[in-house]
Amino acid sequence: MSPTETIPLLIVVLLMISIGGGDVQEMSVTFQGATDVDSLADVHVVAGGTTTVPGDATVEGDIYVIGGTAAIEGTVDGDVTLLDGNLSVLDGASVTGVIQTYSGSAAISSDASVGQISQFEAPTPSSSPAQRIGAFLLQFLVLGAFGWWLVERHPLVIENVGAAITEHALVNAVVGSLGAVTLLVLFVYMAFTLILLPVAIVGLIAEFLVILYGQAVFGYLIGKRLPIERDGVATLAGIAAFLLALKLVGLIPYLGGIAQLTVAVVGFGAVLNTYFGLQRFEPITIPGGT
């Protein structure tokens, strides 16, 4: 799952936790790889990869699945909520609370022990080809309109961010990864304080928009290399090519997710380093260094 898909669902998880009114002190998130857990934080979010509760393990806490796969072979003393991705509750497994499914794929064995199963009936299927194409077109229209506006009205702004990406990708990757993770952890902790919940949600939305900003700049950079004279049209074509490439790369197991994450953090770092494109980024040099 790409970051642009993870953050909105993570916001939903925070809202659900806050509305539930539970005493949550700790939250953990897995984004990729295969992970076996024999203990959980108060809340564990599966955003990618495969998270397994082994058959000989008993864990306490709630599990939210927003991407990837959660496989329960042992005992979960809590609730399990499926918002997207895959959930498997195997033979002999036990979930003492409620298994709530909203979307995604759930396979619950008849030999498993479950306190209660609740399924949200969506008004329309969420994974039809028409809806996937519609979601892609909506993302293209939003990024395309934003990229067009920047190129036509503020060309220096998008040029500054683009230059930072092409000239200092490694620095941006470091700054972007540290900044994104730090802000994500900060907003998650803030969400558990009722007074700061609106600030946390606004912060997560802002982080999501910065990632989209970086994606628009990647499209602009691709458009500059296309044989199209008008900058606005070239940017639109570049954004379309970028989004399509991002979708295709995401189909590659593991490597696709890593590539999508790398693009996101490089763009995030470039936006931050250029103060949203308001100034050219020049790394600090040590006097007398080589």
LINCOR-V198417 format. One record per pair of residues at least 12 apart in sequence whose C-alpha atoms are under 7 Angstrom apart, sorted by the first residue. I is the first residue (numbers start at 1). J is the second residue. D is the distance in Angstrom with one decimal. If there is no record, write none. Layout:
I&J&D, I&J&D
//
This chain:
1&48&6.1, 1&67&6.1, 1&257&6.7, 2&257&6.7, 2&260&6.1, 2&261&6.7, 3&261&6.7, 4&208&6.4, 6&47&6.6, 7&204&7.0, 7&208&6.5, 9&66&6.4, 11&201&6.5, 14&191&6.6, 18&192&6.7, 24&42&5.8, 24&192&6.9, 25&42&6.5, 26&41&5.5, 26&42&5.4, 26&43&6.6, 27&41&5.5, 27&42&6.0, 27&43&4.8, 27&44&5.7, 28&41&6.1, 28&43&6.5, 28&44&4.8, 28&45&6.2, 29&44&5.8, 29&45&4.6, 29&46&6.0, 29&47&6.8, 30&45&6.5, 30&46&5.3, 30&47&5.7, 30&48&6.3, 31&46&6.7, 31&47&4.9, 31&48&4.3, 31&49&6.1, 32&48&4.7, 32&49&3.9, 33&49&4.6, 33&50&6.2, 34&49&5.8, 34&50&4.7, 34&51&6.0, 35&50&6.1, 35&51&4.7, 35&52&6.2, 36&51&5.9, 36&52&4.8, 36&53&5.9, 36&54&6.6, 37&52&6.2, 37&53&5.4, 38&53&6.5, 38&57&5.3, 38&58&6.7, 38&59&6.1, 39&59&5.0, 39&60&7.0, 40&59&6.0, 40&60&6.2, 40&61&5.9, 41&61&6.3, 42&61&4.7, 42&62&6.4, 43&61&5.7, 43&62&4.9, 43&63&5.9, 44&62&6.3, 44&63&4.9, 44&64&6.3, 45&63&5.9, 45&64&4.7, 45&65&5.8, 46&64&6.2, 46&65&4.7, 46&66&6.0, 46&67&6.2, 46&68&6.6, 46&70&6.9, 47&65&6.4, 47&66&5.1, 47&67&4.4, 47&68&5.9, 48&67&4.9, 48&68&3.8, 48&69&6.8, 49&68&4.8, 49&69&6.2, 50&68&5.9, 50&69&4.7, 50&70&5.8, 51&69&6.3, 51&70&4.9, 51&71&6.2, 52&70&5.9, 52&71&4.7, 52&72&5.8, 53&71&6.4, 53&72&4.9, 53&73&5.6, 53&74&5.7, 54&72&6.9, 54&73&5.2, 54&74&5.2, 55&73&4.5, 55&74&3.8, 56&74&5.7, 57&74&5.3, 57&75&6.3, 58&74&6.1, 58&75&4.6, 58&76&6.0, 59&75&6.3, 59&76&5.1, 59&77&6.0, 60&76&5.9, 60&77&4.6, 60&78&6.1, 61&77&6.2, 61&78&5.1, 62&78&5.0, 62&79&4.8, 62&80&5.8, 63&79&6.4, 63&80&4.7, 63&81&6.3, 64&80&5.9, 64&81&4.8, 64&82&6.0, 65&81&6.2, 65&82&4.8, 65&83&5.9, 65&84&6.2, 65&85&6.5, 66&82&6.5, 66&83&5.0, 66&84&4.5, 66&85&5.9, 67&84&5.3, 67&85&4.1, 68&85&5.0, 68&86&6.3, 69&85&5.9, 69&86&4.6, 69&87&5.8, 70&86&6.3, 70&87&4.9, 70&88&6.3, 71&87&6.0, 71&88&4.7, 71&89&6.1, 72&88&6.1, 72&89&4.8, 72&90&6.2, 72&93&6.3, 73&89&6.4, 73&90&5.4, 73&92&7.0, 73&93&4.8, 74&93&4.8, 74&94&6.3, 75&93&5.7, 75&94&4.5, 75&95&5.9, 76&94&6.2, 76&95&4.8, 76&96&6.5, 77&95&6.0, 77&96&5.2, 77&97&6.7, 78&95&6.6, 78&96&5.8, 78&97&4.9, 79&97&4.6, 79&98&4.8, 79&99&5.9, 80&98&6.3, 80&99&4.8, 80&100&6.3, 81&99&5.8, 81&100&4.7, 81&101&5.8, 82&100&6.2, 82&101&4.6, 82&102&6.0, 82&103&6.5, 82&104&6.8, 83&101&6.4, 83&102&5.1, 83&103&5.1, 83&104&6.4, 84&103&5.1, 84&104&4.3, 85&104&4.8, 85&105&6.4, 86&104&5.8, 86&105&4.8, 86&106&5.9, 87&105&6.2, 87&106&4.7, 87&107&6.2, 88&106&6.0, 88&107&4.8, 88&108&5.9, 89&107&6.3, 89&108&4.7, 89&109&5.9, 89&112&6.8, 90&108&6.5, 90&109&5.4, 90&112&6.3, 91&109&5.6, 91&111&5.0, 91&112&5.2, 92&111&5.9, 92&112&5.0, 93&112&4.9, 93&113&6.3, 94&112&5.8, 94&113&4.5, 94&114&5.8, 95&113&6.2, 95&114&4.8, 95&115&6.3, 96&114&5.8, 96&115&4.9, 97&114&6.9, 97&115&5.0, 97&116&6.4, 98&115&5.7, 98&116&4.6, 98&117&5.7, 99&116&6.2, 99&117&4.8, 99&118&6.1, 100&117&6.1, 100&118&4.8, 100&119&5.7, 101&118&6.5, 101&119&4.8, 101&120&6.0, 102&119&6.3, 102&120&4.9, 140&240&6.3, 143&216&5.7, 144&236&5.3, 144&239&6.4, 147&216&5.6, 147&235&6.6, 148&232&5.1, 148&235&6.6, 148&236&6.8, 151&231&6.8, 151&232&6.1, 152&232&6.5, 157&277&4.3, 157&278&5.7, 158&217&6.4, 158&277&6.1, 160&274&6.8, 160&277&5.2, 160&279&6.5, 160&280&5.3, 161&217&7.0, 161&270&5.7, 161&271&5.9, 161&274&6.2, 161&277&5.2, 162&217&5.9, 162&221&6.5, 164&270&5.6, 164&281&6.1, 165&266&6.8, 165&267&6.8, 165&270&5.8, 169&266&6.2, 172&266&5.0, 172&269&4.3, 172&270&5.3, 173&265&5.4, 173&266&4.3, 173&269&6.0, 175&269&5.1, 176&265&4.5, 176&266&5.8, 176&268&5.0, 176&269&3.6, 177&265&5.3, 187&200&4.6, 187&203&6.6, 187&204&6.7, 188&200&6.9, 210&268&6.2, 211&264&6.0, 211&267&6.6, 211&268&5.5, 214&267&4.1, 214&268&5.8, 214&271&6.6, 215&267&6.6, 216&239&6.3, 219&235&6.1, 219&238&4.4, 219&239&3.8, 219&242&5.5, 220&235&4.6, 220&238&5.8, 220&239&6.6, 222&238&4.8, 223&235&4.7, 223&237&6.1, 223&238&4.0, 246&260&6.7
//
